[in-house]
Amino acid sequence: MASPTPTRRTVRDDETDRELAVTRDAGPSDEALGEPTPVPAGGWRDRMRSNPATRQFYRAGVFIVGLLFVLLGIAFVALPGPLTIPPMLVGLWVWSTEFAWAERLFDRMQAKGREAWAHAKAHPVSSAAITIGGLLAAGAAFWAVSHYELIDKVKDAV
């Protein structure tokens, strides 16, 4: 059975005033990964999408790379510190380059980040107090774990 021919439409981006191409499969296989995001017309991603032989492999590759970053962020949950956030954001950014649902989610996260940054700049004293308090609490927790040998006591109890 022949693969369905992709439909291609061109839209104009209001912010950059560039033409963007949206290539969609006519078949149900594209629905599993969601609708593709618009890309510059004639660019390498547009060429990858318009070629039936590479379209699904490319989209699956983007999904896998993004998933690896998200899983890396989840694996970093076991480590102390904010190491879990950057890989998850990179994974979401990778997904947002190809999937419309991820682009919408990434845009919402960017808006929330901008709001938090604006709030922190508008209230520097309370932001500093919360940050310092969190660092002191983390330091106290690390001190208590090492001083009272809590890890060894848990190992002995288990």
Secondary structure, DSSP 8 states (H G I E B T S, - for coil): ------EEEEEE-TTT--EEEEEE-SSGGGTTT--B--EETTSHHHHHHH-TTTHHHHHHHHHHHHHHHHHHHHHGGGSSSSTTHHHHHHHHHHHHTTBHHHHHHHHHHHHHHHHHHHHHHH-HHHHHHHHHHHHHHHHHHHHHHHHTTHHHHHHHH-
